[in-house]
């Protein structure tokens, strides 16, 4: 996907509001960058050492490619 697209980040576990708030705050601070996943991981690794960000597969994107969707996994995967 082209750089600079608006991005939506979906945090997991969804029940961790503090994690969601931290991800949102870091994303708002960093803005749209080419290395969004790596930048967010680096920004949050001190508090969430197992954090992993993964971009949604383009085949699963239902926005027509106009919005990047990322998944932020607090524990490295989608455990709830």
MARVOLO-837887 format. One record per residue (C-alpha): residue number from 1; x, y, z. Coordinates in steps of 0.25 Angstrom, whole numbers, m for minus. Example, Ala and Ser with C-alpha at 12.3 -4.5 7.8 and 13.67 -1.06 7.14 Angstrom:
REM residues 2
<atom><nr>1</nr><px>49</px><py>m18</py><pz>31</pz></atom>
<atom><nr>2</nr><px>55</px><py>m4</py><pz>29</pz></atom>
REM end
This chain:
REM residues 80
<atom><nr>1</nr><px>0</px><py>0</py><pz>0</pz></atom>
<atom><nr>2</nr><px>5</px><py>14</py><pz>m3</pz></atom>
<atom><nr>3</nr><px>11</px><py>22</py><pz>9</pz></atom>
<atom><nr>4</nr><px>3</px><py>32</py><pz>16</pz></atom>
<atom><nr>5</nr><px>m10</px><py>26</py><pz>15</pz></atom>
<atom><nr>6</nr><px>m19</px><py>28</py><pz>27</pz></atom>
<atom><nr>7</nr><px>m18</px><py>16</py><pz>37</pz></atom>
<atom><nr>8</nr><px>m27</px><py>9</py><pz>47</pz></atom>
<atom><nr>9</nr><px>m20</px><py>1</py><pz>58</pz></atom>
<atom><nr>10</nr><px>m28</px><py>m10</py><pz>65</pz></atom>
<atom><nr>11</nr><px>m22</px><py>m14</py><pz>78</pz></atom>
<atom><nr>12</nr><px>m23</px><py>m28</py><pz>84</pz></atom>
<atom><nr>13</nr><px>m27</px><py>m31</py><pz>94</pz></atom>
<atom><nr>14</nr><px>m39</px><py>m22</py><pz>92</pz></atom>
<atom><nr>15</nr><px>m42</px><py>m22</py><pz>107</pz></atom>
<atom><nr>16</nr><px>m29</px><py>m15</py><pz>111</pz></atom>
<atom><nr>17</nr><px>m33</px><py>m1</py><pz>110</pz></atom>
<atom><nr>18</nr><px>m20</px><py>4</py><pz>115</pz></atom>
<atom><nr>19</nr><px>m13</px><py>m3</py><pz>104</pz></atom>
<atom><nr>20</nr><px>m23</px><py>3</py><pz>94</pz></atom>
<atom><nr>21</nr><px>m21</px><py>17</py><pz>99</pz></atom>
<atom><nr>22</nr><px>m6</px><py>15</py><pz>99</pz></atom>
<atom><nr>23</nr><px>m6</px><py>10</py><pz>84</pz></atom>
<atom><nr>24</nr><px>m15</px><py>22</py><pz>80</pz></atom>
<atom><nr>25</nr><px>m7</px><py>32</py><pz>87</pz></atom>
<atom><nr>26</nr><px>6</px><py>27</py><pz>81</pz></atom>
<atom><nr>27</nr><px>m1</px><py>26</py><pz>67</pz></atom>
<atom><nr>28</nr><px>m6</px><py>41</py><pz>68</pz></atom>
<atom><nr>29</nr><px>8</px><py>45</py><pz>72</pz></atom>
<atom><nr>30</nr><px>15</px><py>38</py><pz>61</pz></atom>
<atom><nr>31</nr><px>5</px><py>40</py><pz>50</pz></atom>
<atom><nr>32</nr><px>6</px><py>34</py><pz>37</pz></atom>
<atom><nr>33</nr><px>20</px><py>28</py><pz>34</pz></atom>
<atom><nr>34</nr><px>26</px><py>18</py><pz>25</pz></atom>
<atom><nr>35</nr><px>30</px><py>9</py><pz>36</pz></atom>
<atom><nr>36</nr><px>17</px><py>11</py><pz>45</pz></atom>
<atom><nr>37</nr><px>18</px><py>m4</py><pz>50</pz></atom>
<atom><nr>38</nr><px>32</px><py>m3</py><pz>54</pz></atom>
<atom><nr>39</nr><px>31</px><py>11</py><pz>60</pz></atom>
<atom><nr>40</nr><px>19</px><py>8</py><pz>69</pz></atom>
<atom><nr>41</nr><px>26</px><py>m5</py><pz>74</pz></atom>
<atom><nr>42</nr><px>38</px><py>3</py><pz>77</pz></atom>
<atom><nr>43</nr><px>30</px><py>14</py><pz>84</pz></atom>
<atom><nr>44</nr><px>22</px><py>4</py><pz>93</pz></atom>
<atom><nr>45</nr><px>33</px><py>m7</py><pz>95</pz></atom>
<atom><nr>46</nr><px>37</px><py>m1</py><pz>109</pz></atom>
<atom><nr>47</nr><px>23</px><py>m3</py><pz>114</pz></atom>
<atom><nr>48</nr><px>18</px><py>m15</py><pz>106</pz></atom>
<atom><nr>49</nr><px>31</px><py>m23</py><pz>103</pz></atom>
<atom><nr>50</nr><px>23</px><py>m34</py><pz>95</pz></atom>
<atom><nr>51</nr><px>16</px><py>m24</py><pz>86</pz></atom>
<atom><nr>52</nr><px>15</px><py>m28</py><pz>71</pz></atom>
<atom><nr>53</nr><px>8</px><py>m20</py><pz>60</pz></atom>
<atom><nr>54</nr><px>4</px><py>m26</py><pz>47</pz></atom>
<atom><nr>55</nr><px>m2</px><py>m20</py><pz>35</pz></atom>
<atom><nr>56</nr><px>m15</px><py>m26</py><pz>30</pz></atom>
<atom><nr>57</nr><px>m14</px><py>m34</py><pz>17</pz></atom>
<atom><nr>58</nr><px>m18</px><py>m26</py><pz>5</pz></atom>
<atom><nr>59</nr><px>m28</px><py>m37</py><pz>1</pz></atom>
<atom><nr>60</nr><px>m35</px><py>m35</py><pz>14</pz></atom>
<atom><nr>61</nr><px>m36</px><py>m20</py><pz>13</pz></atom>
<atom><nr>62</nr><px>m50</px><py>m15</py><pz>11</pz></atom>
<atom><nr>63</nr><px>m47</px><py>m1</py><pz>9</pz></atom>
<atom><nr>64</nr><px>m43</px><py>m1</py><pz>m5</pz></atom>
<atom><nr>65</nr><px>m29</px><py>1</py><pz>m1</pz></atom>
<atom><nr>66</nr><px>m31</px><py>15</py><pz>4</pz></atom>
<atom><nr>67</nr><px>m29</px><py>12</py><pz>19</pz></atom>
<atom><nr>68</nr><px>m18</px><py>3</py><pz>24</pz></atom>
<atom><nr>69</nr><px>m22</px><py>m6</py><pz>35</pz></atom>
<atom><nr>70</nr><px>m12</px><py>m11</py><pz>46</pz></atom>
<atom><nr>71</nr><px>m14</px><py>m20</py><pz>57</pz></atom>
<atom><nr>72</nr><px>m6</px><py>m17</py><pz>70</pz></atom>
<atom><nr>73</nr><px>m4</px><py>m30</py><pz>79</pz></atom>
<atom><nr>74</nr><px>0</px><py>m27</py><pz>93</pz></atom>
<atom><nr>75</nr><px>4</px><py>m41</py><pz>96</pz></atom>
<atom><nr>76</nr><px>10</px><py>m44</py><pz>82</pz></atom>
<atom><nr>77</nr><px>m3</px><py>m50</py><pz>76</pz></atom>
<atom><nr>78</nr><px>m18</px><py>m50</py><pz>77</pz></atom>
<atom><nr>79</nr><px>m20</px><py>m56</py><pz>91</pz></atom>
<atom><nr>80</nr><px>m32</px><py>m51</py><pz>98</pz></atom>
REM end
